[in-house]
Amino acid sequence: MGCPPTIRLETLRSIAEGVSVIDDPRIDYVPNIGIVEGSRAILVVDTGMGPAIGRLLFS
């Protein structure tokens, strides 16, 4: 069992106003990450497959 794949920030795409997603269906076990931007906060739905990917997302 190897390391989980990293996210590709360039695949970030907007699906509605204030709602974005990072997904990549070409890679097995890729984390699908949702981002909802509000007026006072940002909600990240699933930071990925572990703390390292979460840190990359927030960088």
C-alpha positions in Angstrom: 0.0 0.0 0.0 1.6 3.3 -1.1 1.0 6.9 -0.3 -2.3 8.4 -1.2 -2.3 10.6 -4.3 -1.9 14.3 -3.8 -4.6 16.8 -4.9 -4.0 18.8 -8.0 -4.9 22.4 -7.1 -5.2 23.3 -10.8 -8.3 21.1 -11.0 -10.2 23.5 -8.7 -13.4 24.5 -10.5 -16.4 26.6 -9.6 -19.8 24.8 -9.7 -21.9 27.6 -8.4 -21.4 31.1 -6.9 -19.2 30.6 -3.8 -19.0 26.8 -4.3 -16.0 25.0 -5.7 -14.8 21.5 -6.0 -11.5 19.7 -6.5 -11.9 16.3 -8.1 -10.1 14.2 -10.6 -12.0 11.1 -11.8 -8.9 9.9 -13.7 -7.1 8.9 -10.5 -8.3 6.0 -8.2 -9.0 7.0 -4.7 -8.7 10.7 -5.3 -10.1 12.9 -2.6 -13.1 14.9 -3.7 -13.0 18.2 -1.9 -15.8 20.7 -1.7 -15.3 24.4 -0.7 -18.2 26.7 0.2 -17.3 30.4 0.6 -19.6 32.4 2.9 -19.5 36.0 3.8 -17.8 35.3 7.2 -16.2 31.9 6.8 -15.2 29.1 4.4 -16.4 25.5 4.8 -14.2 22.8 3.5 -16.0 19.5 3.0 -13.5 16.7 3.3 -9.9 18.0 3.5 -8.7 15.0 1.5 -6.9 11.9 2.4 -5.1 13.0 5.6 -3.4 15.9 7.2 -0.8 16.5 4.5 -3.4 17.0 1.8 -5.4 19.3 4.2 -2.2 21.4 4.7 -1.6 21.6 0.9 -5.2 22.7 0.4 -4.9 25.5 3.0 -1.5 26.7 1.7 
